[in-house]
Amino acid sequence: MDNGKDRGDWKENLSAEAEQSLNLLLEATRKHRCAYKSAENIQIAQVWCALVEQMRMVDKLEQRVAYIERILDSMFKGHTNEREALLKGLTRF
């Protein structure tokens, strides 16, 4: 029966990219160390703190995408107005 002691570090089975991503997430999670160290179940609290960090990353990406969308919308709005004016001019003929 395998009691888990012979398995080694499960992170060794990750790809290099996945291991790097995990290390970055763990580093970001460390800033919540006081919070999760005071929890009854430290491991679960650490996972929740990692989830908080993931949500922050998602929020930051959503803000960046919204900013880019606003820029693109303003750029193409002028082209849309020009196209509509051209179509109106062509329908007069």
N, C-alpha and C positions, 0 to 999 in steps of 0.2 A: 504494500500500500504506500502510495506517494503522499507524504505529509507536507510537501512543499519546500522542505529544507534543501533538497537536491536540485531545485529548479534554477537557482542562480537569480540574477537580476533580470526581470522580464523586459526591462528597457533595452537590453542587449539585442533583443529580437526585433526591435523597431528598425525601420530604414533610417539611413543617416538624416534624411530630411525630416522625418517624423520625430526623431530624437532631438534634433535642433529646435523644432517647433515646440516640443514639450519643454525643453530647457528654457526657452524664452518665456513660455507661459508660467513656469515655476518661478522664474526670476521676477516676473510681474506680480505674481501671487505673494511673494515674500513680504511685500510692503504691508500685507494684512496679518503678518505673523502674530502680533499681539492679540488680534481678534481670535484667530483659529487656535492659538496655543491655550487660550482661556476656555475653550469649548470642552464639553464633556467628551465628545468624540472628535478628536483633533483631525483625523483623516477625512471625515465627512465634512467638517467645517472648512478644511483646506480645499476640498473639491468645490464647495459653494463659493469660496473666495476666488477660485480659478474661473468659475462661471461668471462672477461679477466682472472679472478682467476681460473675459471674452465678450461680454455685453458692451463693455466700454469700447473695445476695439470695433465691434459692429457699429455702434453709434457713431464713432469717429468716421468710419468708412461711409456710412449713410450720409453724414454731413458733407463729406467731400464729394460724393456722387451728386447730391442735391446742388452743391455749388457749381459743379461742372455742367449739370443740366440747365441751370439758370443762365450760365454763360452761353451755352449752345442755343438755348431758346431765344436769347436776345440776338444772337448772330443770325439765326435763320428767320427771325420774325421780319427783318428787313427784306430778305429774299422772298418771303411769302407775300408781303405787301406789294413788292415789285411784280411778282407773278400774277397777283390778282388784278393789278392795274393793267398789265399787259393783256390779260384775258378779257377785261372789260373793253379795252380798246379794240381788240380783235372782234368782239361780238357786235360792235357798232357797224362793221363793214358788212 
